[in-house]
Amino acid sequence: MIVNADGEDTGSERAEVHFLSALVDELMRKMLAAGVMTQADLNDVEAATAKRVGGIPRAW
């Protein structure tokens, strides 16, 4: 991983994170559509993830 003098990640790292985020989002949508997970399950996943990374959970 290449970082700048301030310890921030590079554009390629951010692009990879955005790609993985979109991939997970698509997987979660497919799981909801297939009935594998409920909206409550997805909201639980969002809440746990947001807590771990310090963000705000999205509502499913």
PDB file of N, CA, C and O in Angstrom:
ATOM      1  N   MET A   1       0.844  -1.177   0.000  1.00  0.00           N
ATOM      2  CA  MET A   1       0.000   0.000   0.000  1.00  0.00           C
ATOM      3  C   MET A   1       0.886   1.235   0.000  1.00  0.00           C
ATOM      4  O   MET A   1       1.834   1.330   0.779  1.00  0.00           O
ATOM      5  N   ILE A   2       0.578   2.155  -0.856  1.00  0.00           N
ATOM      6  CA  ILE A   2       1.319   3.407  -0.950  1.00  0.00           C
ATOM      7  C   ILE A   2       0.495   4.504  -0.289  1.00  0.00           C
ATOM      8  O   ILE A   2      -0.675   4.694  -0.619  1.00  0.00           O
ATOM      9  N   VAL A   3       1.106   5.222   0.641  1.00  0.00           N
ATOM     10  CA  VAL A   3       0.412   6.328   1.304  1.00  0.00           C
ATOM     11  C   VAL A   3       1.209   7.603   1.111  1.00  0.00           C
ATOM     12  O   VAL A   3       2.406   7.569   0.824  1.00  0.00           O
ATOM     13  N   ASN A   4       0.531   8.723   1.271  1.00  0.00           N
ATOM     14  CA  ASN A   4       1.230   9.998   1.148  1.00  0.00           C
ATOM     15  C   ASN A   4       1.854  10.372   2.493  1.00  0.00           C
ATOM     16  O   ASN A   4       1.794   9.588   3.439  1.00  0.00           O
ATOM     17  N   ALA A   5       2.445  11.550   2.585  1.00  0.00           N
ATOM     18  CA  ALA A   5       3.143  11.979   3.798  1.00  0.00           C
ATOM     19  C   ALA A   5       2.209  12.085   5.002  1.00  0.00           C
ATOM     20  O   ALA A   5       2.659  12.013   6.145  1.00  0.00           O
ATOM     21  N   ASP A   6       0.916  12.253   4.749  1.00  0.00           N
ATOM     22  CA  ASP A   6      -0.056  12.356   5.837  1.00  0.00           C
ATOM     23  C   ASP A   6      -0.640  11.005   6.237  1.00  0.00           C
ATOM     24  O   ASP A   6      -1.525  10.943   7.091  1.00  0.00           O
ATOM     25  N   GLY A   7      -0.157   9.930   5.634  1.00  0.00           N
ATOM     26  CA  GLY A   7      -0.656   8.595   5.951  1.00  0.00           C
ATOM     27  C   GLY A   7      -1.974   8.249   5.290  1.00  0.00           C
ATOM     28  O   GLY A   7      -2.639   7.300   5.705  1.00  0.00           O
ATOM     29  N   GLU A   8      -2.367   8.994   4.274  1.00  0.00           N
ATOM     30  CA  GLU A   8      -3.623   8.734   3.582  1.00  0.00           C
ATOM     31  C   GLU A   8      -3.387   7.749   2.442  1.00  0.00           C
ATOM     32  O   GLU A   8      -2.306   7.711   1.855  1.00  0.00           O
ATOM     33  N   ASP A   9      -4.392   6.967   2.141  1.00  0.00           N
ATOM     34  CA  ASP A   9      -4.263   5.978   1.073  1.00  0.00           C
ATOM     35  C   ASP A   9      -4.291   6.625  -0.299  1.00  0.00           C
ATOM     36  O   ASP A   9      -4.639   7.798  -0.438  1.00  0.00           O
ATOM     37  N   THR A  10      -3.929   5.871  -1.288  1.00  0.00           N
ATOM     38  CA  THR A  10      -3.868   6.383  -2.654  1.00  0.00           C
ATOM     39  C   THR A  10      -5.217   6.219  -3.361  1.00  0.00           C
ATOM     40  O   THR A  10      -6.131   5.567  -2.855  1.00  0.00           O
ATOM     41  N   GLY A  11      -5.310   6.820  -4.520  1.00  0.00           N
ATOM     42  CA  GLY A  11      -6.537   6.706  -5.315  1.00  0.00           C
ATOM     43  C   GLY A  11      -6.877   5.281  -5.676  1.00  0.00           C
ATOM     44  O   GLY A  11      -8.052   4.917  -5.718  1.00  0.00           O
ATOM     45  N   SER A  12      -5.872   4.469  -5.938  1.00  0.00           N
ATOM     46  CA  SER A  12      -6.138   3.074  -6.308  1.00  0.00           C
ATOM     47  C   SER A  12      -6.730   2.292  -5.137  1.00  0.00           C
ATOM     48  O   SER A  12      -7.580   1.423  -5.331  1.00  0.00           O
ATOM     49  N   GLU A  13      -6.282   2.599  -3.939  1.00  0.00           N
ATOM     50  CA  GLU A  13      -6.848   1.944  -2.758  1.00  0.00           C
ATOM     51  C   GLU A  13      -8.314   2.342  -2.580  1.00  0.00           C
ATOM     52  O   GLU A  13      -9.159   1.499  -2.278  1.00  0.00           O
ATOM     53  N   ARG A  14      -8.605   3.610  -2.766  1.00  0.00           N
ATOM     54  CA  ARG A  14      -9.992   4.061  -2.649  1.00  0.00           C
ATOM     55  C   ARG A  14     -10.855   3.427  -3.724  1.00  0.00           C
ATOM     56  O   ARG A  14     -11.995   3.045  -3.458  1.00  0.00           O
ATOM     57  N   ALA A  15     -10.332   3.309  -4.928  1.00  0.00           N
ATOM     58  CA  ALA A  15     -11.090   2.680  -6.015  1.00  0.00           C
ATOM     59  C   ALA A  15     -11.394   1.221  -5.680  1.00  0.00           C
ATOM     60  O   ALA A  15     -12.488   0.733  -5.963  1.00  0.00           O
ATOM     61  N   GLU A  16     -10.444   0.536  -5.087  1.00  0.00           N
ATOM     62  CA  GLU A  16     -10.653  -0.866  -4.714  1.00  0.00           C
ATOM     63  C   GLU A  16     -11.721  -0.980  -3.632  1.00  0.00           C
ATOM     64  O   GLU A  16     -12.566  -1.873  -3.688  1.00  0.00           O
ATOM     65  N   VAL A  17     -11.688  -0.093  -2.657  1.00  0.00           N
ATOM     66  CA  VAL A  17     -12.696  -0.101  -1.596  1.00  0.00           C
ATOM     67  C   VAL A  17     -14.077   0.163  -2.178  1.00  0.00           C
ATOM     68  O   VAL A  17     -15.041  -0.495  -1.787  1.00  0.00           O
ATOM     69  N   HIS A  18     -14.195   1.112  -3.105  1.00  0.00           N
ATOM     70  CA  HIS A  18     -15.486   1.401  -3.727  1.00  0.00           C
ATOM     71  C   HIS A  18     -15.986   0.212  -4.535  1.00  0.00           C
ATOM     72  O   HIS A  18     -17.180  -0.085  -4.523  1.00  0.00           O
ATOM     73  N   PHE A  19     -15.087  -0.470  -5.236  1.00  0.00           N
ATOM     74  CA  PHE A  19     -15.473  -1.653  -5.999  1.00  0.00           C
ATOM     75  C   PHE A  19     -16.004  -2.736  -5.058  1.00  0.00           C
ATOM     76  O   PHE A  19     -17.059  -3.321  -5.307  1.00  0.00           O
ATOM     77  N   LEU A  20     -15.271  -2.997  -3.980  1.00  0.00           N
ATOM     78  CA  LEU A  20     -15.700  -4.028  -3.034  1.00  0.00           C
ATOM     79  C   LEU A  20     -17.021  -3.652  -2.367  1.00  0.00           C
ATOM     80  O   LEU A  20     -17.863  -4.518  -2.128  1.00  0.00           O
ATOM     81  N   SER A  21     -17.204  -2.384  -2.070  1.00  0.00           N
ATOM     82  CA  SER A  21     -18.453  -1.923  -1.476  1.00  0.00           C
ATOM     83  C   SER A  21     -19.624  -2.160  -2.425  1.00  0.00           C
ATOM     84  O   SER A  21     -20.681  -2.626  -2.001  1.00  0.00           O
ATOM     85  N   ALA A  22     -19.442  -1.846  -3.692  1.00  0.00           N
ATOM     86  CA  ALA A  22     -20.497  -2.070  -4.687  1.00  0.00           C
ATOM     87  C   ALA A  22     -20.795  -3.557  -4.841  1.00  0.00           C
ATOM     88  O   ALA A  22     -21.951  -3.948  -5.006  1.00  0.00           O
ATOM     89  N   LEU A  23     -19.767  -4.373  -4.788  1.00  0.00           N
ATOM     90  CA  LEU A  23     -19.938  -5.820  -4.903  1.00  0.00           C
ATOM     91  C   LEU A  23     -20.753  -6.365  -3.731  1.00  0.00           C
ATOM     92  O   LEU A  23     -21.666  -7.167  -3.927  1.00  0.00           O
ATOM     93  N   VAL A  24     -20.427  -5.933  -2.525  1.00  0.00           N
ATOM     94  CA  VAL A  24     -21.162  -6.370  -1.338  1.00  0.00           C
ATOM     95  C   VAL A  24     -22.599  -5.872  -1.389  1.00  0.00           C
ATOM     96  O   VAL A  24     -23.521  -6.607  -1.036  1.00  0.00           O
ATOM     97  N   ASP A  25     -22.797  -4.643  -1.821  1.00  0.00           N
ATOM     98  CA  ASP A  25     -24.139  -4.092  -1.941  1.00  0.00           C
ATOM     99  C   ASP A  25     -24.985  -4.933  -2.894  1.00  0.00           C
ATOM    100  O   ASP A  25     -26.141  -5.242  -2.603  1.00  0.00           O
ATOM    101  N   GLU A  26     -24.404  -5.294  -4.020  1.00  0.00           N
ATOM    102  CA  GLU A  26     -25.133  -6.123  -4.993  1.00  0.00           C
ATOM    103  C   GLU A  26     -25.445  -7.493  -4.407  1.00  0.00           C
ATOM    104  O   GLU A  26     -26.543  -8.012  -4.607  1.00  0.00           O
ATOM    105  N   LEU A  27     -24.513  -8.076  -3.699  1.00  0.00           N
ATOM    106  CA  LEU A  27     -24.738  -9.380  -3.065  1.00  0.00           C
ATOM    107  C   LEU A  27     -25.873  -9.287  -2.047  1.00  0.00           C
ATOM    108  O   LEU A  27     -26.738 -10.162  -2.003  1.00  0.00           O
ATOM    109  N   MET A  28     -25.875  -8.243  -1.238  1.00  0.00           N
ATOM    110  CA  MET A  28     -26.932  -8.084  -0.238  1.00  0.00           C
ATOM    111  C   MET A  28     -28.294  -7.907  -0.906  1.00  0.00           C
ATOM    112  O   MET A  28     -29.291  -8.451  -0.429  1.00  0.00           O
ATOM    113  N   ARG A  29     -28.346  -7.155  -1.999  1.00  0.00           N
ATOM    114  CA  ARG A  29     -29.614  -6.985  -2.724  1.00  0.00           C
ATOM    115  C   ARG A  29     -30.120  -8.317  -3.281  1.00  0.00           C
ATOM    116  O   ARG A  29     -31.313  -8.612  -3.218  1.00  0.00           O
ATOM    117  N   LYS A  30     -29.204  -9.116  -3.826  1.00  0.00           N
ATOM    118  CA  LYS A  30     -29.591 -10.426  -4.364  1.00  0.00           C
ATOM    119  C   LYS A  30     -30.083 -11.352  -3.250  1.00  0.00           C
ATOM    120  O   LYS A  30     -31.039 -12.105  -3.437  1.00  0.00           O
ATOM    121  N   MET A  31     -29.424 -11.290  -2.094  1.00  0.00           N
ATOM    122  CA  MET A  31     -29.840 -12.130  -0.970  1.00  0.00           C
ATOM    123  C   MET A  31     -31.218 -11.719  -0.460  1.00  0.00           C
ATOM    124  O   MET A  31     -32.014 -12.571  -0.066  1.00  0.00           O
ATOM    125  N   LEU A  32     -31.498 -10.427  -0.465  1.00  0.00           N
ATOM    126  CA  LEU A  32     -32.814  -9.949  -0.070  1.00  0.00           C
ATOM    127  C   LEU A  32     -33.867 -10.415  -1.080  1.00  0.00           C
ATOM    128  O   LEU A  32     -34.925 -10.913  -0.695  1.00  0.00           O
ATOM    129  N   ALA A  33     -33.574 -10.252  -2.359  1.00  0.00           N
ATOM    130  CA  ALA A  33     -34.515 -10.644  -3.411  1.00  0.00           C
ATOM    131  C   ALA A  33     -34.783 -12.146  -3.408  1.00  0.00           C
ATOM    132  O   ALA A  33     -35.895 -12.582  -3.707  1.00  0.00           O
ATOM    133  N   ALA A  34     -33.772 -12.928  -3.073  1.00  0.00           N
ATOM    134  CA  ALA A  34     -33.923 -14.385  -3.060  1.00  0.00           C
ATOM    135  C   ALA A  34     -34.566 -14.892  -1.769  1.00  0.00           C
ATOM    136  O   ALA A  34     -34.895 -16.073  -1.658  1.00  0.00           O
ATOM    137  N   GLY A  35     -34.742 -14.008  -0.806  1.00  0.00           N
ATOM    138  CA  GLY A  35     -35.352 -14.417   0.457  1.00  0.00           C
ATOM    139  C   GLY A  35     -34.380 -15.074   1.409  1.00  0.00           C
ATOM    140  O   GLY A  35     -34.796 -15.662   2.407  1.00  0.00           O
ATOM    141  N   VAL A  36     -33.098 -14.986   1.125  1.00  0.00           N
ATOM    142  CA  VAL A  36     -32.079 -15.581   1.992  1.00  0.00           C
ATOM    143  C   VAL A  36     -31.934 -14.768   3.276  1.00  0.00           C
ATOM    144  O   VAL A  36     -31.717 -15.320   4.355  1.00  0.00           O
ATOM    145  N   MET A  37     -32.058 -13.449   3.140  1.00  0.00           N
ATOM    146  CA  MET A  37     -31.982 -12.546   4.284  1.00  0.00           C
ATOM    147  C   MET A  37     -33.201 -11.624   4.250  1.00  0.00           C
ATOM    148  O   MET A  37     -33.756 -11.337   3.189  1.00  0.00           O
ATOM    149  N   THR A  38     -33.599 -11.172   5.432  1.00  0.00           N
ATOM    150  CA  THR A  38     -34.708 -10.229   5.525  1.00  0.00           C
ATOM    151  C   THR A  38     -34.150  -8.810   5.613  1.00  0.00           C
ATOM    152  O   THR A  38     -32.946  -8.613   5.778  1.00  0.00           O
ATOM    153  N   GLN A  39     -35.034  -7.836   5.501  1.00  0.00           N
ATOM    154  CA  GLN A  39     -34.602  -6.450   5.666  1.00  0.00           C
ATOM    155  C   GLN A  39     -34.016  -6.238   7.055  1.00  0.00           C
ATOM    156  O   GLN A  39     -33.044  -5.499   7.212  1.00  0.00           O
ATOM    157  N   ALA A  40     -34.593  -6.874   8.052  1.00  0.00           N
ATOM    158  CA  ALA A  40     -34.075  -6.747   9.416  1.00  0.00           C
ATOM    159  C   ALA A  40     -32.653  -7.311   9.501  1.00  0.00           C
ATOM    160  O   ALA A  40     -31.791  -6.731  10.161  1.00  0.00           O
ATOM    161  N   ASP A  41     -32.412  -8.438   8.835  1.00  0.00           N
ATOM    162  CA  ASP A  41     -31.065  -9.016   8.808  1.00  0.00           C
ATOM    163  C   ASP A  41     -30.072  -8.046   8.174  1.00  0.00           C
ATOM    164  O   ASP A  41     -28.981  -7.829   8.701  1.00  0.00           O
ATOM    165  N   LEU A  42     -30.461  -7.466   7.040  1.00  0.00           N
ATOM    166  CA  LEU A  42     -29.578  -6.535   6.343  1.00  0.00           C
ATOM    167  C   LEU A  42     -29.337  -5.280   7.167  1.00  0.00           C
ATOM    168  O   LEU A  42     -28.230  -4.742   7.170  1.00  0.00           O
ATOM    169  N   ASN A  43     -30.369  -4.807   7.869  1.00  0.00           N
ATOM    170  CA  ASN A  43     -30.188  -3.654   8.740  1.00  0.00           C
ATOM    171  C   ASN A  43     -29.233  -3.979   9.887  1.00  0.00           C
ATOM    172  O   ASN A  43     -28.454  -3.120  10.300  1.00  0.00           O
ATOM    173  N   ASP A  44     -29.282  -5.197  10.402  1.00  0.00           N
ATOM    174  CA  ASP A  44     -28.352  -5.623  11.445  1.00  0.00           C
ATOM    175  C   ASP A  44     -26.917  -5.636  10.933  1.00  0.00           C
ATOM    176  O   ASP A  44     -25.999  -5.203  11.630  1.00  0.00           O
ATOM    177  N   VAL A  45     -26.726  -6.133   9.712  1.00  0.00           N
ATOM    178  CA  VAL A  45     -25.397  -6.145   9.099  1.00  0.00           C
ATOM    179  C   VAL A  45     -24.891  -4.715   8.922  1.00  0.00           C
ATOM    180  O   VAL A  45     -23.740  -4.415   9.240  1.00  0.00           O
ATOM    181  N   GLU A  46     -25.751  -3.840   8.418  1.00  0.00           N
ATOM    182  CA  GLU A  46     -25.378  -2.437   8.224  1.00  0.00           C
ATOM    183  C   GLU A  46     -25.002  -1.780   9.550  1.00  0.00           C
ATOM    184  O   GLU A  46     -24.005  -1.062   9.628  1.00  0.00           O
ATOM    185  N   ALA A  47     -25.789  -2.022  10.584  1.00  0.00           N
ATOM    186  CA  ALA A  47     -25.528  -1.411  11.890  1.00  0.00           C
ATOM    187  C   ALA A  47     -24.194  -1.890  12.456  1.00  0.00           C
ATOM    188  O   ALA A  47     -23.417  -1.090  12.977  1.00  0.00           O
ATOM    189  N   ALA A  48     -23.927  -3.193  12.358  1.00  0.00           N
ATOM    190  CA  ALA A  48     -22.662  -3.736  12.876  1.00  0.00           C
ATOM    191  C   ALA A  48     -21.470  -3.195  12.095  1.00  0.00           C
ATOM    192  O   ALA A  48     -20.429  -2.881  12.672  1.00  0.00           O
ATOM    193  N   THR A  49     -21.628  -3.090  10.787  1.00  0.00           N
ATOM    194  CA  THR A  49     -20.546  -2.570   9.947  1.00  0.00           C
ATOM    195  C   THR A  49     -20.294  -1.094  10.247  1.00  0.00           C
ATOM    196  O   THR A  49     -19.145  -0.673  10.382  1.00  0.00           O
ATOM    197  N   ALA A  50     -21.355  -0.318  10.349  1.00  0.00           N
ATOM    198  CA  ALA A  50     -21.216   1.108  10.633  1.00  0.00           C
ATOM    199  C   ALA A  50     -20.549   1.333  11.988  1.00  0.00           C
ATOM    200  O   ALA A  50     -19.719   2.228  12.142  1.00  0.00           O
ATOM    201  N   LYS A  51     -20.918   0.519  12.952  1.00  0.00           N
ATOM    202  CA  LYS A  51     -20.312   0.640  14.283  1.00  0.00           C
ATOM    203  C   LYS A  51     -18.813   0.340  14.216  1.00  0.00           C
ATOM    204  O   LYS A  51     -17.998   1.015  14.844  1.00  0.00           O
ATOM    205  N   ARG A  52     -18.478  -0.678  13.448  1.00  0.00           N
ATOM    206  CA  ARG A  52     -17.069  -1.087  13.348  1.00  0.00           C
ATOM    207  C   ARG A  52     -16.203  -0.044  12.640  1.00  0.00           C
ATOM    208  O   ARG A  52     -15.067   0.198  13.047  1.00  0.00           O
ATOM    209  N   VAL A  53     -16.731   0.566  11.594  1.00  0.00           N
ATOM    210  CA  VAL A  53     -15.939   1.527  10.819  1.00  0.00           C
ATOM    211  C   VAL A  53     -16.219   2.976  11.212  1.00  0.00           C
ATOM    212  O   VAL A  53     -15.582   3.894  10.695  1.00  0.00           O
ATOM    213  N   GLY A  54     -17.172   3.183  12.128  1.00  0.00           N
ATOM    214  CA  GLY A  54     -17.449   4.540  12.582  1.00  0.00           C
ATOM    215  C   GLY A  54     -18.273   5.359  11.614  1.00  0.00           C
ATOM    216  O   GLY A  54     -18.089   6.571  11.503  1.00  0.00           O
ATOM    217  N   GLY A  55     -19.182   4.702  10.912  1.00  0.00           N
ATOM    218  CA  GLY A  55     -20.027   5.413   9.951  1.00  0.00           C
ATOM    219  C   GLY A  55     -21.478   5.402  10.381  1.00  0.00           C
ATOM    220  O   GLY A  55     -21.813   5.041  11.509  1.00  0.00           O
ATOM    221  N   ILE A  56     -22.324   5.804   9.459  1.00  0.00           N
ATOM    222  CA  ILE A  56     -23.764   5.827   9.686  1.00  0.00           C
ATOM    223  C   ILE A  56     -24.382   4.703   8.853  1.00  0.00           C
ATOM    224  O   ILE A  56     -24.150   4.633   7.646  1.00  0.00           O
ATOM    225  N   PRO A  57     -25.171   3.816   9.486  1.00  0.00           N
ATOM    226  CA  PRO A  57     -25.752   2.703   8.720  1.00  0.00           C
ATOM    227  C   PRO A  57     -26.816   3.172   7.737  1.00  0.00           C
ATOM    228  O   PRO A  57     -27.565   4.112   8.003  1.00  0.00           O
ATOM    229  N   ARG A  58     -26.865   2.499   6.604  1.00  0.00           N
ATOM    230  CA  ARG A  58     -27.917   2.752   5.627  1.00  0.00           C
ATOM    231  C   ARG A  58     -29.120   1.910   6.003  1.00  0.00           C
ATOM    232  O   ARG A  58     -28.976   0.844   6.602  1.00  0.00           O
ATOM    233  N   ALA A  59     -30.289   2.379   5.659  1.00  0.00           N
ATOM    234  CA  ALA A  59     -31.514   1.605   5.910  1.00  0.00           C
ATOM    235  C   ALA A  59     -31.814   0.752   4.679  1.00  0.00           C
ATOM    236  O   ALA A  59     -31.717   1.223   3.546  1.00  0.00           O
ATOM    237  N   TRP A  60     -32.173  -0.490   4.914  1.00  0.00           N
ATOM    238  CA  TRP A  60     -32.575  -1.379   3.828  1.00  0.00           C
ATOM    239  C   TRP A  60     -34.059  -1.350   3.796  1.00  0.00           C
ATOM    240  O   TRP A  60     -34.672  -2.019   2.964  1.00  0.00           O
TER     241      TRP A  60
END
